[in-house]
């Protein structure tokens, strides 16, 4: 049984100015989201990059090659109508942040974690005034509720498009602090990915690299870079 796939039907891809931002048109036919909502993004730079994704399609349309389009669709169709829920879900990572859980042994791994993660927790203290507790091992450590509330408020203040980017930055790294550091311009996504994989990198050095796990990590890394690019284009960069 064959599966129907959408194919390119247009010749020209253009960016259009709209009352609520910028859209994309295919032969003057406005692009809509999967839920058939009007497609509009806040910046011309983002709309131009999304138009380039559409223009690059040849033959069958391949959504997996259009990360910016997918992120914008998610912001419009999903995040906008569930803003509070999405913001709460993202902020919840602050209570179990990767950077707060440290190895006890071997000493070299514990030292790598401290060198990589302590500066980020110090940055979070300077930037947001929050002090997160650090523990050794996997047993849960409680975080100060007042500090968690500060982080929740910061995340909740973001727009649906901003949340769409932060969702992947936090979910892929397992760290709200790493995600916030990227959108605040304190850290590049590539560095955030490396810091989020200190444990995995150490294990690969000790026991050899698992090719399947490595390939999965490369997919996650690209998704993280795409999320950072979405954020930057969203702000016209």
C-alpha positions in Angstrom: 0.0 0.0 0.0 1.6 3.3 -1.1 1.7 6.3 1.1 0.8 9.7 -0.3 3.4 12.4 0.0 3.1 16.1 -0.8 5.1 17.3 -3.8 6.4 20.7 -4.9 3.7 22.5 -6.9 5.0 26.0 -6.9 7.7 27.9 -8.9 8.3 30.9 -6.8 8.7 31.4 -3.0 8.4 34.8 -1.5 8.2 36.6 1.8 5.1 38.7 2.5 4.5 41.5 5.0 1.5 41.0 7.2 -0.2 42.9 10.0 1.1 40.5 12.6 4.5 39.8 11.1 5.9 38.2 8.0 4.5 35.2 6.0 5.7 33.0 3.2 3.9 32.6 -0.1 4.2 29.9 -2.8 3.3 31.4 -6.1 1.3 34.1 -4.2 -0.5 31.4 -2.2 0.0 32.0 1.5 1.5 29.2 3.5 -0.6 27.9 6.4 0.2 25.8 9.4 -0.7 22.1 9.6 -3.8 23.2 11.6 -4.7 25.6 8.7 -3.9 28.7 10.8 -2.4 31.8 9.1 1.4 31.4 9.0 3.2 34.5 10.3 6.5 35.0 12.2 7.7 38.1 14.0 10.9 38.9 12.0 11.7 39.2 8.3 15.0 37.4 8.9 13.1 34.3 10.2 10.6 34.5 7.3 13.4 34.7 4.8 15.1 31.6 6.3 11.8 29.7 6.3 11.2 30.7 2.7 14.6 29.3 1.8 13.6 26.0 3.4 10.6 25.9 1.1 12.6 27.0 -1.9 15.1 24.2 -1.3 12.4 21.5 -1.6 12.6 19.5 -4.8 10.1 16.8 -5.8 8.7 15.4 -2.5 8.4 17.9 0.4 10.5 16.6 3.3 9.5 18.2 6.6 12.5 16.8 8.3 14.7 19.2 6.3 12.6 22.2 7.4 13.4 22.7 11.1 12.6 26.4 11.2 9.2 25.8 9.5 8.4 23.1 12.0 9.4 25.3 15.0 7.3 28.1 13.7 4.3 25.8 13.2 4.7 24.5 16.7 4.7 28.0 18.1 1.5 28.9 16.2 -0.5 25.7 16.4 0.6 24.4 19.8 2.4 26.8 22.1 0.2 29.8 21.5 -2.9 28.0 22.8 -1.0 26.2 25.6 1.4 28.9 26.7 1.1 28.4 30.4 1.4 24.6 30.2 4.4 24.7 27.9 6.2 27.4 30.0 5.5 25.3 33.2 6.9 22.2 31.5 10.1 23.9 30.5 10.6 25.6 33.8 10.1 22.3 35.6 13.6 21.3 34.4 15.0 23.8 36.9 14.0 21.5 39.7 16.0 18.6 38.3 18.6 20.5 36.4 21.4 18.3 34.9 24.1 20.7 36.3 23.0 20.0 39.9 23.7 16.2 39.8 27.4 15.3 40.1 29.4 12.1 40.0 31.2 10.9 43.1 33.7 8.8 41.2 35.9 8.7 39.3 37.6 11.9 40.4 38.4 12.9 36.9 34.7 12.9 35.9 33.7 14.8 39.0 36.4 17.4 38.2 35.2 17.8 34.6 31.7 18.3 35.8 32.8 20.9 38.3 34.9 22.8 35.7 32.2 22.8 33.1 29.0 23.3 35.2 30.0 25.4 38.2 30.6 28.5 36.0 27.1 28.1 34.6 25.5 28.0 38.0 27.6 31.0 39.0 26.2 32.8 35.9 22.7 31.9 36.8 23.2 33.4 40.3 24.6 36.7 38.7 21.9 36.8 36.0 18.8 35.7 37.8 19.8 35.8 41.5 19.1 32.1 41.9 21.3 29.6 43.9 20.6 26.0 43.0 21.6 23.2 45.3 24.2 20.7 44.0 24.2 17.0 45.0 26.3 14.0 44.3 24.6 10.9 42.9 21.1 10.5 41.5 19.0 11.0 44.6 16.7 14.0 44.1 17.8 17.3 45.8 15.2 19.9 46.6 15.7 23.4 45.1 14.7 26.6 46.9 11.1 27.4 45.9 11.7 31.1 45.7 14.5 30.5 43.2 12.4 28.1 41.2 9.7 30.8 41.1 12.1 33.3 39.7 13.0 30.9 36.9 9.3 30.1 36.2 8.5 33.8 35.9 11.3 34.4 33.4 10.2 31.5 31.3 6.5 32.4 31.5 7.4 35.9 30.2 8.6 34.5 26.8 6.5 34.6 23.7 5.2 31.4 22.0 8.0 31.7 19.4 10.6 32.1 22.1 9.2 29.2 24.0 9.3 27.0 20.9 13.1 27.6 20.7 13.7 27.2 24.4 11.8 24.0 24.5 14.4 22.2 22.4 17.3 23.9 24.0 16.3 22.7 27.4 14.8 19.3 26.5 17.9 18.2 24.6 20.4 19.3 27.2 18.3 18.3 30.2 19.2 21.7 31.7 17.1 24.8 32.1 20.2 26.8 33.0 22.0 25.7 29.8 18.9 26.6 27.7 18.6 30.0 29.3 22.4 30.6 28.9 22.0 30.1 25.1 19.0 32.4 24.6 20.7 35.0 26.8 23.7 34.9 24.6 26.0 33.7 27.4 26.7 30.4 25.7 26.6 29.0 22.1 24.5 26.0 21.5 27.5 23.9 20.4 29.2 24.6 23.8 25.9 23.8 25.6 25.7 20.5 23.9 29.3 19.6 24.8 28.6 20.6 28.5 25.4 18.5 28.5 27.4 15.4 27.3 30.3 15.4 29.8 29.2 12.1 31.2 28.7 10.5 27.8 32.0 11.7 26.5 33.8 10.3 29.5 32.2 7.0 29.1 33.1 6.9 25.4 36.8 7.6 26.4 36.8 4.8 28.9 34.9 2.1 27.1 34.9 3.1 23.4 32.3 4.9 21.4 29.0 3.3 20.6 28.3 4.2 17.0 24.5 4.1 17.3 24.6 6.3 20.4 27.0 8.7 18.6 24.7 9.0 15.6 21.7 9.7 17.9 23.7 12.4 19.6 24.6 14.0 16.3 20.9 14.2 15.5 20.3 15.9 18.9 23.2 18.3 18.4 21.8 19.4 15.0 18.4 19.9 16.6 20.0 22.1 19.3 21.8 24.1 16.7 18.5 24.5 14.8 16.8 25.8 17.9 19.6 28.3 18.5 19.3 29.5 14.9 15.5 29.8 15.2 16.0 32.0 18.3 18.6 34.2 16.6 16.6 34.7 13.5 13.5 35.4 15.6 15.4 38.4 16.9 16.6 39.5 13.5 20.1 38.1 13.8 
